[in-house]
Amino acid sequence: MKHWQPYIERQKPEYLQTKFPSDFAADIIVVIPCYNEKELQLTLQNLCTCAMPKVKTMVAVIINSGIKSGEEAVVQNRKTYNEVIEFATQNNTDTLCFFPLIFENLPRKHAGVGLARKIGMDLAVKHFLNTQNPNGIIISLDADCTVSPNFLTNIFAAYRQNDKLCCTVQNFHHRVENNDPQLKNAIRQYEQYIRYFSQMLRFIGFPYYYHTIGSAFSVSADTYVRVGGMGRQQGGEDFYFLQKVFALGKSEYLENVFVYPMARYSDRIPFGTGPALQKIIDEPDRQMRTYHFDSFLALKEFFNLRQSFFKQDIEFIQQKISLLHPAIVRFSEETNVLSEIEDSNQNSATLLTFEKRFFHHFNAFKIIKYLNFAHPVYFSLEKLPPNFETDKI
C-alpha cells in the first residue's frame, strides 16, 4: 500500500476533503455517479435485496453537477441527496452502509460521469488506506441500474478465489424505458454489437477483448492505483480506464452476474449507449451497421504473424506485412507500425514480453483507428449478423 498515499496526494484536494465514514471499515465499495436521476431509489432498494457477502459493503452515491448544469438538474440533485440520507437512515446496517456525497459547480471542462466516478473511486482508495485494507474492492455501477441477486457475493468470491485478480467484468442486459418497442429494437441491436465486437477482438487474437461498460465492472483498489486511477473524460472513461486495467493483469468475466441498466435516449455524453441508440433510430431502416467481418479477418492475419516478428530485422518484417491485405499494408505505412514492432523487439528479451509490448502498441485504440481507416475505403459497413457465433468461423 506504500504507493497509495502518493497517488492520493496527487489528486485534487477539494474532491477528497470529505471522507467516507471511518467507523464503517468497508471491504467493498460500490461507487454510483448520479446526475439528475429521479429513480435512484430503485437501484438502492435493489442492492438491499442482493445476497450479502460476509464482509462490510458501502454504497457511495456521488451526486454531481457542473457550472453549466441547469437549475432543474441542481434542484433534483439536492432532492436526491436528501432522499439518500433518509434511505440510509432507514436501511443502513452493521454490514451495509449507504452514503451520499454532493458536488456542485464542477468545472465545465471535466464535469460529468467520468469525474464523478473518479471522485468516488479515489475516495474509496483513501478509505481503504485509512482502514489499512489492502484487499479493498471497488465496484462501478450507475444510478439507473438493477443487478442480479448474486451481484455482490459473486464479485467478492472472484477476488477471494484469486488473489492476483485485477478486475471483473459483469454481464449486462438493458431494461427498456416505458417498454418502447422502437427503443427495445435499438437496444437489442446495440447489445448485439457490443458482444459481436468483443467476440471479434477475441477471434483476431487480441488478449484484452472484454466489453467496457461503466456500470459492469469491478477493480481491486491496488489495481486502480497502479493504473493511475479513473480518467475525467465526460464520456468513454470506462473504456480508457479498463484498457489499462486489462493490460496490467488478470481479469475475469462473470457471465452469470448481471447488471440491468436502463436503456434510454441521452445527449449527456458524445458517445456511448444513448447516442448509439439515437443513431440506430435515425437510420432509414433502423438497422445498425458495424465493421465488416473481412476487416477483422485482415487484422487477424496480421496478428497471427506477430510471433514471427520476434528478433527479426525490419526488412524481414516489412516483407511479411507487404503480403497482407492492402488495408493493413497502407495502415502500417501511415501509422508507424514498423517502428513500433522494432521498439517491441528492442525492449523485449523474451517472446512473452515482446507480445505484451506488441499489444501495448497495437491496443484497442489502435484497432478502432485501423477499423475507421479501413472503412469505407477497403471495406463497407454491414448489418449485424443475426446470430453470430465465433465457433462457426
ROKOL-566488 format. One record per residue (C-alpha): residue number from 1; residue in three letters; chain; z negated, x, y negated. Coordinates in steps of 0.02 Angstrom, whole numbers. Layout:
! ROKOL-566488
(NUM, ALA, A, (Z, X, Y))
...
//
This chain:
! ROKOL-566488
(1, MET, A, (0, 0, 0))
(2, LYS, A, (-1, 152, -114))
(3, HIS, A, (170, 110, -184))
(4, TRP, A, (120, -69, -226))
(5, GLN, A, (18, -28, -381))
(6, PRO, A, (158, 74, -464))
(7, TYR, A, (276, -71, -430))
(8, ILE, A, (158, -195, -513))
(9, GLU, A, (135, -79, -662))
(10, ARG, A, (323, -75, -691))
(11, GLN, A, (333, -265, -710))
(12, LYS, A, (316, -358, -874))
(13, PRO, A, (128, -383, -900))
(14, GLU, A, (148, -550, -987))
(15, TYR, A, (207, -627, -823))
(16, LEU, A, (64, -556, -720))
(17, GLN, A, (-85, -592, -831))
(18, THR, A, (-134, -745, -728))
(19, LYS, A, (-200, -708, -555))
(20, PHE, A, (-194, -815, -401))
(21, PRO, A, (-370, -872, -351))
(22, SER, A, (-461, -714, -294))
(23, ASP, A, (-587, -813, -191))
(24, PHE, A, (-444, -875, -80))
(25, ALA, A, (-382, -722, 15))
(26, ALA, A, (-213, -787, 70))
(27, ASP, A, (-113, -713, 214))
(28, ILE, A, (40, -819, 174))
(29, ILE, A, (100, -866, 0))
(30, VAL, A, (238, -996, -19))
(31, VAL, A, (324, -973, -188))
(32, ILE, A, (409, -1128, -262))
(33, PRO, A, (504, -1112, -428))
(34, CYS, A, (501, -1280, -517))
(35, TYR, A, (602, -1338, -667))
(36, ASN, A, (615, -1520, -722))
(37, GLU, A, (576, -1587, -548))
(38, LYS, A, (517, -1766, -531))
(39, GLU, A, (497, -1767, -342))
(40, LEU, A, (396, -1609, -314))
(41, GLN, A, (254, -1705, -232))
(42, LEU, A, (367, -1747, -85))
(43, THR, A, (382, -1560, -50))
(44, LEU, A, (194, -1531, -68))
(45, GLN, A, (149, -1680, 41))
(46, ASN, A, (271, -1621, 172))
(47, LEU, A, (191, -1449, 177))
(48, CYS, A, (23, -1534, 207))
(49, THR, A, (92, -1612, 366))
(50, CYS, A, (151, -1446, 439))
(51, ALA, A, (61, -1367, 585))
(52, MET, A, (-51, -1234, 509))
(53, PRO, A, (-67, -1055, 571))
(54, LYS, A, (-246, -992, 592))
(55, VAL, A, (-240, -899, 427))
(56, LYS, A, (-252, -945, 243))
(57, THR, A, (-95, -1013, 159))
(58, MET, A, (-68, -1029, -28))
(59, VAL, A, (71, -1134, -107))
(60, ALA, A, (110, -1064, -280))
(61, VAL, A, (214, -1178, -391))
(62, ILE, A, (295, -1081, -534))
(63, ILE, A, (337, -1213, -663))
(64, ASN, A, (454, -1135, -790))
(65, SER, A, (563, -1170, -941))
(66, GLY, A, (660, -1064, -1064))
(67, ILE, A, (679, -1054, -1252))
(68, LYS, A, (836, -1161, -1239))
(69, SER, A, (762, -1292, -1122))
(70, GLY, A, (770, -1471, -1185))
(71, GLU, A, (617, -1568, -1237))
(72, GLU, A, (634, -1687, -1090))
(73, ALA, A, (625, -1544, -965))
(74, VAL, A, (475, -1466, -1052))
(75, VAL, A, (382, -1632, -1052))
(76, GLN, A, (422, -1658, -868))
(77, ASN, A, (361, -1483, -828))
(78, ARG, A, (194, -1515, -913))
(79, LYS, A, (178, -1679, -820))
(80, THR, A, (217, -1589, -656))
(81, TYR, A, (85, -1458, -693))
(82, ASN, A, (-49, -1591, -713))
(83, GLU, A, (12, -1679, -557))
(84, VAL, A, (-3, -1520, -454))
(85, ILE, A, (-179, -1490, -523))
(86, GLU, A, (-226, -1666, -465))
(87, PHE, A, (-138, -1642, -298))
(88, ALA, A, (-233, -1479, -271))
(89, THR, A, (-398, -1564, -310))
(90, GLN, A, (-364, -1692, -175))
(91, ASN, A, (-282, -1582, -43))
(92, ASN, A, (-348, -1404, -54))
(93, THR, A, (-448, -1348, 97))
(94, ASP, A, (-529, -1187, 157))
(95, THR, A, (-361, -1133, 232))
(96, LEU, A, (-231, -1217, 120))
(97, CYS, A, (-225, -1196, -69))
(98, PHE, A, (-102, -1270, -194))
(99, PHE, A, (-97, -1176, -359))
(100, PRO, A, (18, -1211, -508))
(101, LEU, A, (64, -1095, -650))
(102, ILE, A, (167, -1144, -801))
(103, PHE, A, (277, -1026, -902))
(104, GLU, A, (365, -1088, -1060))
(105, ASN, A, (487, -1010, -1184))
(106, LEU, A, (553, -884, -1059))
(107, PRO, A, (690, -776, -1136))
(108, ARG, A, (863, -854, -1142))
(109, LYS, A, (944, -707, -1055))
(110, HIS, A, (838, -722, -897))
(111, ALA, A, (758, -895, -896))
(112, GLY, A, (796, -982, -732))
(113, VAL, A, (762, -988, -548))
(114, GLY, A, (779, -800, -520))
(115, LEU, A, (646, -753, -647))
(116, ALA, A, (531, -893, -588))
(117, ARG, A, (548, -838, -407))
(118, LYS, A, (516, -658, -460))
(119, ILE, A, (360, -703, -558))
(120, GLY, A, (287, -796, -409))
(121, MET, A, (329, -659, -285))
(122, ASP, A, (263, -521, -399))
(123, LEU, A, (101, -618, -418))
(124, ALA, A, (95, -635, -228))
(125, VAL, A, (107, -446, -210))
(126, LYS, A, (-30, -425, -340))
(127, HIS, A, (-140, -548, -244))
(128, PHE, A, (-114, -459, -79))
(129, LEU, A, (-151, -294, -166))
(130, ASN, A, (-311, -361, -243))
(131, THR, A, (-369, -432, -75))
(132, GLN, A, (-315, -273, 17))
(133, ASN, A, (-198, -364, 134))
(134, PRO, A, (-53, -251, 185))
(135, ASN, A, (18, -383, 302))
(136, GLY, A, (44, -522, 174))
(137, ILE, A, (194, -637, 198))
(138, ILE, A, (293, -714, 55))
(139, ILE, A, (393, -873, 92))
(140, SER, A, (528, -929, -28))
(141, LEU, A, (552, -1117, -47))
(142, ASP, A, (625, -1235, -176))
(143, ALA, A, (549, -1386, -262))
(144, ASP, A, (670, -1510, -183))
(145, CYS, A, (640, -1461, -1))
(146, THR, A, (555, -1531, 150))
(147, VAL, A, (529, -1425, 306))
(148, SER, A, (511, -1442, 494))
(149, PRO, A, (333, -1461, 564))
(150, ASN, A, (339, -1284, 638))
(151, PHE, A, (388, -1204, 473))
(152, LEU, A, (228, -1108, 436))
(153, THR, A, (171, -1072, 614))
(154, ASN, A, (338, -1003, 674))
(155, ILE, A, (366, -893, 522))
(156, PHE, A, (190, -822, 539))
(157, ALA, A, (213, -796, 727))
(158, ALA, A, (375, -699, 699))
(159, TYR, A, (285, -567, 594))
(160, ARG, A, (137, -555, 713))
(161, GLN, A, (254, -530, 862))
(162, ASN, A, (347, -388, 775))
(163, ASP, A, (251, -280, 652))
(164, LYS, A, (415, -199, 597))
(165, LEU, A, (491, -364, 541))
(166, CYS, A, (552, -363, 361))
(167, CYS, A, (621, -537, 341))
(168, THR, A, (651, -705, 422))
(169, VAL, A, (796, -821, 385))
(170, GLN, A, (769, -1005, 418))
(171, ASN, A, (896, -1136, 472))
(172, PHE, A, (946, -1273, 350))
(173, HIS, A, (1013, -1449, 339))
(174, HIS, A, (1032, -1537, 171))
(175, ARG, A, (964, -1710, 134))
(176, VAL, A, (1085, -1814, 31))
(177, GLU, A, (1031, -1890, -134))
(178, ASN, A, (1046, -2080, -129))
(179, ASN, A, (1139, -2063, 37))
(180, ASP, A, (1301, -2048, -64))
(181, PRO, A, (1449, -2041, 60))
(182, GLN, A, (1554, -1933, -56))
(183, LEU, A, (1411, -1811, -80))
(184, LYS, A, (1374, -1812, 106))
(185, ASN, A, (1554, -1764, 146))
(186, ALA, A, (1548, -1622, 20))
(187, ILE, A, (1381, -1550, 76))
(188, ARG, A, (1427, -1553, 260))
(189, GLN, A, (1584, -1454, 218))
(190, TYR, A, (1482, -1332, 115))
(191, GLU, A, (1357, -1309, 256))
(192, GLN, A, (1501, -1278, 375))
(193, TYR, A, (1570, -1149, 254))
(194, ILE, A, (1404, -1056, 245))
(195, ARG, A, (1395, -1048, 434))
(196, TYR, A, (1579, -1003, 450))
(197, PHE, A, (1560, -860, 326))
(198, SER, A, (1406, -795, 417))
(199, GLN, A, (1496, -805, 584))
(200, MET, A, (1645, -714, 512))
(201, LEU, A, (1535, -572, 448))
(202, ARG, A, (1462, -556, 622))
(203, PHE, A, (1635, -564, 701))
(204, ILE, A, (1703, -420, 597))
(205, GLY, A, (1554, -310, 642))
(206, PHE, A, (1457, -320, 481))
(207, PRO, A, (1273, -295, 526))
(208, TYR, A, (1197, -399, 385))
(209, TYR, A, (1278, -566, 422))
(210, TYR, A, (1134, -687, 393))
(211, HIS, A, (1154, -829, 268))
(212, THR, A, (1068, -807, 100))
(213, ILE, A, (987, -967, 37))
(214, GLY, A, (842, -954, -86))
(215, SER, A, (743, -1091, -1))
(216, ALA, A, (766, -1025, 175))
(217, PHE, A, (692, -851, 192))
(218, SER, A, (528, -757, 200))
(219, VAL, A, (490, -574, 172))
(220, SER, A, (343, -460, 205))
(221, ALA, A, (255, -408, 45))
(222, ASP, A, (283, -225, 86))
(223, THR, A, (470, -252, 109))
(224, TYR, A, (476, -346, -55))
(225, VAL, A, (402, -197, -146))
(226, ARG, A, (508, -68, -55))
(227, VAL, A, (672, -151, -108))
(228, GLY, A, (615, -163, -289))
(229, GLY, A, (571, -347, -295))
(230, MET, A, (671, -501, -338))
(231, GLY, A, (803, -494, -474))
(232, ARG, A, (802, -602, -631))
(233, GLN, A, (977, -673, -608))
(234, GLN, A, (1000, -853, -664))
(235, GLY, A, (1087, -889, -500))
(236, GLY, A, (1126, -793, -341))
(237, GLU, A, (961, -699, -349))
(238, ASP, A, (933, -740, -165))
(239, PHE, A, (1099, -660, -115))
(240, TYR, A, (1071, -498, -212))
(241, PHE, A, (891, -481, -153))
(242, LEU, A, (922, -519, 31))
(243, GLN, A, (1066, -396, 46))
(244, LYS, A, (942, -258, 2))
(245, VAL, A, (815, -327, 124))
(246, PHE, A, (938, -341, 268))
(247, ALA, A, (990, -159, 244))
(248, LEU, A, (810, -100, 246))
(249, GLY, A, (757, -153, 420))
(250, LYS, A, (734, -288, 550))
(251, SER, A, (774, -469, 504))
(252, GLU, A, (759, -619, 618))
(253, TYR, A, (850, -785, 614))
(254, LEU, A, (731, -929, 657))
(255, GLU, A, (857, -1055, 722))
(256, ASN, A, (728, -1188, 764))
(257, VAL, A, (638, -1180, 595))
(258, PHE, A, (721, -1293, 468))
(259, VAL, A, (723, -1314, 281))
(260, TYR, A, (794, -1477, 214))
(261, PRO, A, (848, -1453, 32))
(262, MET, A, (912, -1599, -70))
(263, ALA, A, (1100, -1599, -94))
(264, ARG, A, (1140, -1645, -273))
(265, TYR, A, (1260, -1603, -411))
(266, SER, A, (1192, -1474, -531))
(267, ASP, A, (1253, -1368, -677))
(268, ARG, A, (1094, -1266, -692))
(269, ILE, A, (1174, -1111, -618))
(270, PRO, A, (1353, -1044, -624))
(271, PHE, A, (1372, -1037, -435))
(272, GLY, A, (1281, -1099, -282))
(273, THR, A, (1265, -1267, -197))
(274, GLY, A, (1279, -1380, -349))
(275, PRO, A, (1438, -1304, -423))
(276, ALA, A, (1513, -1288, -248))
(277, LEU, A, (1489, -1474, -218))
(278, GLN, A, (1571, -1517, -382))
(279, LYS, A, (1718, -1404, -340))
(280, ILE, A, (1744, -1494, -174))
(281, ILE, A, (1738, -1663, -260))
(282, ASP, A, (1867, -1604, -386))
(283, GLU, A, (1993, -1555, -251))
(284, PRO, A, (2133, -1685, -240))
(285, ASP, A, (2099, -1710, -54))
(286, ARG, A, (1913, -1671, -69))
(287, GLN, A, (1931, -1535, 61))
(288, MET, A, (1850, -1365, 38))
(289, ARG, A, (1958, -1210, 53))
(290, THR, A, (1897, -1044, 120))
(291, TYR, A, (1961, -870, 154))
(292, HIS, A, (2098, -859, 285))
(293, PHE, A, (2046, -804, 458))
(294, ASP, A, (2180, -668, 457))
(295, SER, A, (2096, -586, 306))
(296, PHE, A, (1939, -563, 411))
(297, LEU, A, (2042, -503, 558))
(298, ALA, A, (2119, -367, 448))
(299, LEU, A, (1946, -313, 393))
(300, LYS, A, (1884, -312, 572))
(301, GLU, A, (2022, -190, 619))
(302, PHE, A, (1964, -75, 479))
(303, PHE, A, (1780, -89, 529))
(304, ASN, A, (1825, -54, 711))
(305, LEU, A, (1888, 116, 656))
(306, ARG, A, (1729, 170, 568))
(307, GLN, A, (1657, 275, 709))
(308, SER, A, (1821, 371, 722))
(309, PHE, A, (1798, 421, 539))
(310, PHE, A, (1637, 516, 576))
(311, LYS, A, (1653, 701, 533))
(312, GLN, A, (1842, 688, 512))
(313, ASP, A, (1940, 760, 367))
(314, ILE, A, (2009, 649, 231))
(315, GLU, A, (2189, 667, 287))
(316, PHE, A, (2147, 601, 461))
(317, ILE, A, (2053, 453, 387))
(318, GLN, A, (2191, 415, 264))
(319, GLN, A, (2321, 417, 403))
(320, LYS, A, (2216, 295, 506))
(321, ILE, A, (2197, 175, 361))
(322, SER, A, (2383, 183, 319))
(323, LEU, A, (2421, 97, 485))
(324, LEU, A, (2315, -55, 444))
(325, HIS, A, (2360, -218, 357))
(326, PRO, A, (2437, -192, 184))
(327, ALA, A, (2290, -285, 105))
(328, ILE, A, (2169, -154, 174))
(329, VAL, A, (2283, -10, 125))
(330, ARG, A, (2302, -71, -54))
(331, PHE, A, (2119, -116, -73))
(332, SER, A, (2069, 56, -9))
(333, GLU, A, (2181, 139, -137))
(334, GLU, A, (2114, 37, -283))
(335, THR, A, (1927, 43, -242))
(336, ASN, A, (1895, 224, -190))
(337, VAL, A, (1862, 182, -7))
(338, LEU, A, (1915, 356, 48))
(339, SER, A, (1791, 442, -67))
(340, GLU, A, (1654, 326, -5))
(341, ILE, A, (1692, 370, 176))
(342, GLU, A, (1691, 553, 126))
(343, ASP, A, (1521, 528, 44))
(344, SER, A, (1458, 446, 203))
(345, ASN, A, (1514, 598, 304))
(346, GLN, A, (1441, 724, 183))
(347, ASN, A, (1270, 641, 185))
(348, SER, A, (1255, 598, 369))
(349, ALA, A, (1201, 712, 510))
(350, THR, A, (1220, 580, 646))
(351, LEU, A, (1337, 436, 685))
(352, LEU, A, (1193, 314, 659))
(353, THR, A, (1159, 373, 482))
(354, PHE, A, (1346, 378, 447))
(355, GLU, A, (1366, 195, 496))
(356, LYS, A, (1218, 145, 390))
(357, ARG, A, (1288, 235, 240))
(358, PHE, A, (1462, 165, 276))
(359, PHE, A, (1394, -12, 262))
(360, HIS, A, (1293, 37, 110))
(361, HIS, A, (1461, 66, 26))
(362, PHE, A, (1557, -74, 113))
(363, ASN, A, (1421, -202, 87))
(364, ALA, A, (1428, -392, 66))
(365, PHE, A, (1476, -374, -117))
(366, LYS, A, (1624, -265, -72))
(367, ILE, A, (1676, -382, 68))
(368, ILE, A, (1684, -526, -55))
(369, LYS, A, (1777, -414, -178))
(370, TYR, A, (1904, -374, -42))
(371, LEU, A, (1925, -558, 5))
(372, ASN, A, (1955, -608, -175))
(373, PHE, A, (2075, -461, -195))
(374, ALA, A, (2173, -510, -39))
(375, HIS, A, (2189, -694, -87))
(376, PRO, A, (2315, -759, -136))
(377, VAL, A, (2424, -602, -137))
(378, TYR, A, (2415, -567, 51))
(379, PHE, A, (2332, -723, 120))
(380, SER, A, (2318, -905, 70))
(381, LEU, A, (2159, -1004, 65))
(382, GLU, A, (2143, -1127, 209))
(383, LYS, A, (2043, -1280, 255))
(384, LEU, A, (1885, -1252, 352))
(385, PRO, A, (1915, -1251, 540))
(386, PRO, A, (1846, -1415, 611))
(387, ASN, A, (1736, -1343, 748))
(388, PHE, A, (1732, -1156, 728))
(389, GLU, A, (1651, -1053, 866))
(390, THR, A, (1662, -864, 871))
(391, ASP, A, (1661, -855, 1060))
(392, LYS, A, (1832, -939, 1061))
(393, ILE, A, (1913, -799, 960))
//
